[in-house]
Amino acid sequence: MLKVSLFFMMLVGSINSFACSIQVDDNYTRNQMMAHGVSFHDLSLSNVSALAVSAYGRSFIDGRGPAGSCPDYMVVTGRVSLNHSPSAVQHCTYSITVTVKSYMGEDLPDGPIEEVTFSDAEAACSYSITGLKVPKKIRIKPKKQIIVRRYP
């Protein structure tokens, strides 16, 4: 009887120790966030420079299965910054916080398969007239949150 109970305890312990293995290509997710940030400002990737993502973070949520099961969603967030020169004398900098929630479960999701949230948009431009830079702020109406959802 002691052997049976010991075997049962080991079996339960080993089942809970199986973990989900997830490999994430951070380079791809950063590039995806950059593309979202550029498109928010209605620009083309070919027309921007100094494109960067800062404050990058990744998390996983909503694993509904037994212990060790894979999560249903991956959430990445970061601050996308870029430079754009609409003309030879005008230079603009833009930044925005982008959060992407992507479904990675096995079945069809109850909600969207991807949800992109834009917040904290900022933009500023300066003009160069004969070597003198004159800063000029571009006003962006404050938007608390813009959400784009994509369904299967």
ChimeraX commands (.cxc) that place a marker at each C-alpha (Angstrom):
marker #1 position 0.00,0.00,0.00 radius 0.5
marker #1 position 2.88,2.35,0.79 radius 0.5
marker #1 position 4.39,1.70,-2.65 radius 0.5
marker #1 position 1.09,2.45,-4.38 radius 0.5
marker #1 position 0.59,5.74,-2.54 radius 0.5
marker #1 position 4.23,6.71,-3.16 radius 0.5
marker #1 position 3.82,5.93,-6.87 radius 0.5
marker #1 position 0.60,7.98,-7.01 radius 0.5
marker #1 position 2.29,10.98,-5.34 radius 0.5
marker #1 position 5.21,10.78,-7.77 radius 0.5
marker #1 position 2.83,10.55,-10.73 radius 0.5
marker #1 position 0.85,13.61,-9.64 radius 0.5
marker #1 position 4.07,15.53,-8.98 radius 0.5
marker #1 position 5.51,14.67,-12.38 radius 0.5
marker #1 position 2.33,15.68,-14.24 radius 0.5
marker #1 position 2.39,19.13,-12.62 radius 0.5
marker #1 position 6.07,19.55,-13.46 radius 0.5
marker #1 position 5.52,19.32,-17.23 radius 0.5
marker #1 position 5.80,22.87,-18.48 radius 0.5
marker #1 position 4.78,24.44,-21.71 radius 0.5
marker #1 position 7.70,25.26,-23.97 radius 0.5
marker #1 position 7.27,28.48,-25.96 radius 0.5
marker #1 position 9.85,29.99,-28.27 radius 0.5
marker #1 position 9.34,33.65,-29.16 radius 0.5
marker #1 position 11.20,35.52,-31.87 radius 0.5
marker #1 position 11.69,38.90,-30.16 radius 0.5
marker #1 position 13.17,40.37,-33.33 radius 0.5
marker #1 position 9.97,39.56,-35.24 radius 0.5
marker #1 position 7.71,40.96,-32.51 radius 0.5
marker #1 position 9.77,44.17,-32.32 radius 0.5
marker #1 position 9.57,44.57,-36.12 radius 0.5
marker #1 position 5.82,44.01,-35.96 radius 0.5
marker #1 position 5.49,46.70,-33.27 radius 0.5
marker #1 position 7.57,49.10,-35.39 radius 0.5
marker #1 position 5.29,48.51,-38.39 radius 0.5
marker #1 position 2.21,49.18,-36.23 radius 0.5
marker #1 position 3.77,52.40,-34.86 radius 0.5
marker #1 position 4.66,53.65,-38.34 radius 0.5
marker #1 position 1.19,52.86,-39.71 radius 0.5
marker #1 position -0.47,54.69,-36.79 radius 0.5
marker #1 position 1.22,57.90,-37.94 radius 0.5
marker #1 position 0.20,57.22,-41.59 radius 0.5
marker #1 position 3.80,56.87,-42.72 radius 0.5
marker #1 position 5.63,54.29,-44.82 radius 0.5
marker #1 position 8.49,52.18,-43.46 radius 0.5
marker #1 position 10.63,53.28,-46.41 radius 0.5
marker #1 position 10.26,56.96,-45.44 radius 0.5
marker #1 position 11.33,56.78,-41.78 radius 0.5
marker #1 position 14.70,56.62,-40.04 radius 0.5
marker #1 position 16.03,56.03,-36.52 radius 0.5
marker #1 position 13.26,53.49,-35.92 radius 0.5
marker #1 position 13.53,51.96,-32.43 radius 0.5
marker #1 position 11.53,50.15,-29.75 radius 0.5
marker #1 position 12.23,50.92,-26.10 radius 0.5
marker #1 position 10.61,49.70,-22.86 radius 0.5
marker #1 position 9.93,46.36,-24.58 radius 0.5
marker #1 position 8.16,43.76,-22.48 radius 0.5
marker #1 position 6.46,40.40,-23.01 radius 0.5
marker #1 position 3.98,38.43,-20.91 radius 0.5
marker #1 position 1.68,35.43,-21.26 radius 0.5
marker #1 position -1.89,35.21,-19.96 radius 0.5
marker #1 position -5.00,33.03,-19.77 radius 0.5
marker #1 position -3.72,29.46,-19.66 radius 0.5
marker #1 position -7.02,27.69,-18.94 radius 0.5
marker #1 position -5.78,24.13,-19.04 radius 0.5
marker #1 position -4.27,22.00,-16.26 radius 0.5
marker #1 position -1.02,22.95,-14.56 radius 0.5
marker #1 position 1.77,23.30,-17.09 radius 0.5
marker #1 position -0.52,24.01,-20.03 radius 0.5
marker #1 position 0.39,26.67,-22.55 radius 0.5
marker #1 position -1.06,30.18,-22.22 radius 0.5
marker #1 position -3.69,31.37,-24.65 radius 0.5
marker #1 position -2.35,34.89,-25.27 radius 0.5
marker #1 position 1.01,36.59,-25.63 radius 0.5
marker #1 position 1.12,40.31,-24.83 radius 0.5
marker #1 position 4.04,42.48,-25.99 radius 0.5
marker #1 position 4.34,46.18,-25.33 radius 0.5
marker #1 position 6.89,48.83,-26.21 radius 0.5
marker #1 position 7.47,52.46,-27.04 radius 0.5
marker #1 position 8.05,52.97,-30.79 radius 0.5
marker #1 position 10.12,56.03,-31.76 radius 0.5
marker #1 position 10.96,57.19,-35.27 radius 0.5
marker #1 position 12.21,60.14,-37.30 radius 0.5
marker #1 position 10.65,61.37,-40.53 radius 0.5
marker #1 position 11.64,64.18,-42.90 radius 0.5
marker #1 position 8.64,65.23,-45.01 radius 0.5
marker #1 position 10.79,67.81,-46.80 radius 0.5
marker #1 position 14.42,68.92,-46.98 radius 0.5
marker #1 position 13.84,71.59,-44.31 radius 0.5
marker #1 position 11.38,69.76,-42.05 radius 0.5
marker #1 position 12.40,67.04,-39.55 radius 0.5
marker #1 position 9.84,65.29,-37.32 radius 0.5
marker #1 position 10.05,62.84,-34.43 radius 0.5
marker #1 position 7.18,60.58,-33.46 radius 0.5
marker #1 position 6.62,58.14,-30.62 radius 0.5
marker #1 position 3.75,55.96,-29.46 radius 0.5
marker #1 position 3.19,53.08,-27.06 radius 0.5
marker #1 position 2.04,49.93,-28.87 radius 0.5
marker #1 position 0.58,46.88,-27.12 radius 0.5
marker #1 position -0.11,43.73,-29.16 radius 0.5
marker #1 position -2.16,40.88,-27.66 radius 0.5
marker #1 position -1.93,37.80,-29.91 radius 0.5
marker #1 position -3.86,34.54,-29.56 radius 0.5
marker #1 position -1.62,31.47,-29.54 radius 0.5
marker #1 position -3.99,28.81,-28.21 radius 0.5
marker #1 position -4.99,25.63,-29.96 radius 0.5
marker #1 position -8.73,26.15,-30.47 radius 0.5
marker #1 position -10.66,29.09,-31.91 radius 0.5
marker #1 position -10.57,32.00,-29.46 radius 0.5
marker #1 position -13.66,33.43,-27.79 radius 0.5
marker #1 position -12.54,36.89,-28.91 radius 0.5
marker #1 position -10.12,38.41,-31.42 radius 0.5
marker #1 position -6.95,36.62,-32.55 radius 0.5
marker #1 position -5.03,39.89,-32.39 radius 0.5
marker #1 position -5.67,43.14,-30.56 radius 0.5
marker #1 position -3.41,46.17,-31.11 radius 0.5
marker #1 position -3.68,49.08,-28.69 radius 0.5
marker #1 position -2.12,52.50,-29.36 radius 0.5
marker #1 position -1.65,55.04,-26.57 radius 0.5
marker #1 position 0.46,58.06,-25.54 radius 0.5
marker #1 position 1.09,59.37,-29.06 radius 0.5
marker #1 position 3.57,62.24,-29.37 radius 0.5
marker #1 position 4.96,64.19,-32.33 radius 0.5
marker #1 position 7.19,67.22,-32.81 radius 0.5
marker #1 position 8.73,68.86,-35.87 radius 0.5
marker #1 position 11.47,71.38,-36.47 radius 0.5
marker #1 position 12.31,73.44,-39.54 radius 0.5
marker #1 position 15.84,74.19,-40.72 radius 0.5
marker #1 position 16.10,77.56,-42.39 radius 0.5
marker #1 position 19.68,78.39,-43.43 radius 0.5
marker #1 position 21.12,76.29,-40.62 radius 0.5
marker #1 position 18.79,77.61,-37.89 radius 0.5
marker #1 position 16.39,75.02,-36.40 radius 0.5
marker #1 position 13.00,76.36,-35.37 radius 0.5
marker #1 position 10.96,73.83,-33.36 radius 0.5
marker #1 position 7.25,73.62,-34.02 radius 0.5
marker #1 position 4.96,71.30,-32.09 radius 0.5
marker #1 position 2.39,69.20,-33.90 radius 0.5
marker #1 position -0.78,68.85,-31.89 radius 0.5
marker #1 position -2.28,65.39,-31.65 radius 0.5
marker #1 position -5.69,65.15,-30.06 radius 0.5
marker #1 position -5.19,63.18,-26.86 radius 0.5
marker #1 position -6.59,59.71,-27.33 radius 0.5
marker #1 position -6.70,57.49,-24.32 radius 0.5
marker #1 position -6.67,54.31,-26.30 radius 0.5
marker #1 position -7.18,53.13,-29.86 radius 0.5
marker #1 position -7.84,49.43,-30.27 radius 0.5
marker #1 position -7.70,47.48,-33.54 radius 0.5
marker #1 position -9.11,43.94,-33.37 radius 0.5
marker #1 position -8.71,41.16,-35.92 radius 0.5
marker #1 position -11.09,38.17,-35.76 radius 0.5
marker #1 position -10.64,34.71,-37.28 radius 0.5
marker link #1:1,2 radius 0.2
marker link #1:2,3 radius 0.2
marker link #1:3,4 radius 0.2
marker link #1:4,5 radius 0.2
marker link #1:5,6 radius 0.2
marker link #1:6,7 radius 0.2
marker link #1:7,8 radius 0.2
marker link #1:8,9 radius 0.2
marker link #1:9,10 radius 0.2
marker link #1:10,11 radius 0.2
marker link #1:11,12 radius 0.2
marker link #1:12,13 radius 0.2
marker link #1:13,14 radius 0.2
marker link #1:14,15 radius 0.2
marker link #1:15,16 radius 0.2
marker link #1:16,17 radius 0.2
marker link #1:17,18 radius 0.2
marker link #1:18,19 radius 0.2
marker link #1:19,20 radius 0.2
marker link #1:20,21 radius 0.2
marker link #1:21,22 radius 0.2
marker link #1:22,23 radius 0.2
marker link #1:23,24 radius 0.2
marker link #1:24,25 radius 0.2
marker link #1:25,26 radius 0.2
marker link #1:26,27 radius 0.2
marker link #1:27,28 radius 0.2
marker link #1:28,29 radius 0.2
marker link #1:29,30 radius 0.2
marker link #1:30,31 radius 0.2
marker link #1:31,32 radius 0.2
marker link #1:32,33 radius 0.2
marker link #1:33,34 radius 0.2
marker link #1:34,35 radius 0.2
marker link #1:35,36 radius 0.2
marker link #1:36,37 radius 0.2
marker link #1:37,38 radius 0.2
marker link #1:38,39 radius 0.2
marker link #1:39,40 radius 0.2
marker link #1:40,41 radius 0.2
marker link #1:41,42 radius 0.2
marker link #1:42,43 radius 0.2
marker link #1:43,44 radius 0.2
marker link #1:44,45 radius 0.2
marker link #1:45,46 radius 0.2
marker link #1:46,47 radius 0.2
marker link #1:47,48 radius 0.2
marker link #1:48,49 radius 0.2
marker link #1:49,50 radius 0.2
marker link #1:50,51 radius 0.2
marker link #1:51,52 radius 0.2
marker link #1:52,53 radius 0.2
marker link #1:53,54 radius 0.2
marker link #1:54,55 radius 0.2
marker link #1:55,56 radius 0.2
marker link #1:56,57 radius 0.2
marker link #1:57,58 radius 0.2
marker link #1:58,59 radius 0.2
marker link #1:59,60 radius 0.2
marker link #1:60,61 radius 0.2
marker link #1:61,62 radius 0.2
marker link #1:62,63 radius 0.2
marker link #1:63,64 radius 0.2
marker link #1:64,65 radius 0.2
marker link #1:65,66 radius 0.2
marker link #1:66,67 radius 0.2
marker link #1:67,68 radius 0.2
marker link #1:68,69 radius 0.2
marker link #1:69,70 radius 0.2
marker link #1:70,71 radius 0.2
marker link #1:71,72 radius 0.2
marker link #1:72,73 radius 0.2
marker link #1:73,74 radius 0.2
marker link #1:74,75 radius 0.2
marker link #1:75,76 radius 0.2
marker link #1:76,77 radius 0.2
marker link #1:77,78 radius 0.2
marker link #1:78,79 radius 0.2
marker link #1:79,80 radius 0.2
marker link #1:80,81 radius 0.2
marker link #1:81,82 radius 0.2
marker link #1:82,83 radius 0.2
marker link #1:83,84 radius 0.2
marker link #1:84,85 radius 0.2
marker link #1:85,86 radius 0.2
marker link #1:86,87 radius 0.2
marker link #1:87,88 radius 0.2
marker link #1:88,89 radius 0.2
marker link #1:89,90 radius 0.2
marker link #1:90,91 radius 0.2
marker link #1:91,92 radius 0.2
marker link #1:92,93 radius 0.2
marker link #1:93,94 radius 0.2
marker link #1:94,95 radius 0.2
marker link #1:95,96 radius 0.2
marker link #1:96,97 radius 0.2
marker link #1:97,98 radius 0.2
marker link #1:98,99 radius 0.2
marker link #1:99,100 radius 0.2
marker link #1:100,101 radius 0.2
marker link #1:101,102 radius 0.2
marker link #1:102,103 radius 0.2
marker link #1:103,104 radius 0.2
marker link #1:104,105 radius 0.2
marker link #1:105,106 radius 0.2
marker link #1:106,107 radius 0.2
marker link #1:107,108 radius 0.2
marker link #1:108,109 radius 0.2
marker link #1:109,110 radius 0.2
marker link #1:110,111 radius 0.2
marker link #1:111,112 radius 0.2
marker link #1:112,113 radius 0.2
marker link #1:113,114 radius 0.2
marker link #1:114,115 radius 0.2
marker link #1:115,116 radius 0.2
marker link #1:116,117 radius 0.2
marker link #1:117,118 radius 0.2
marker link #1:118,119 radius 0.2
marker link #1:119,120 radius 0.2
marker link #1:120,121 radius 0.2
marker link #1:121,122 radius 0.2
marker link #1:122,123 radius 0.2
marker link #1:123,124 radius 0.2
marker link #1:124,125 radius 0.2
marker link #1:125,126 radius 0.2
marker link #1:126,127 radius 0.2
marker link #1:127,128 radius 0.2
marker link #1:128,129 radius 0.2
marker link #1:129,130 radius 0.2
marker link #1:130,131 radius 0.2
marker link #1:131,132 radius 0.2
marker link #1:132,133 radius 0.2
marker link #1:133,134 radius 0.2
marker link #1:134,135 radius 0.2
marker link #1:135,136 radius 0.2
marker link #1:136,137 radius 0.2
marker link #1:137,138 radius 0.2
marker link #1:138,139 radius 0.2
marker link #1:139,140 radius 0.2
marker link #1:140,141 radius 0.2
marker link #1:141,142 radius 0.2
marker link #1:142,143 radius 0.2
marker link #1:143,144 radius 0.2
marker link #1:144,145 radius 0.2
marker link #1:145,146 radius 0.2
marker link #1:146,147 radius 0.2
marker link #1:147,148 radius 0.2
marker link #1:148,149 radius 0.2
marker link #1:149,150 radius 0.2
marker link #1:150,151 radius 0.2
marker link #1:151,152 radius 0.2
view
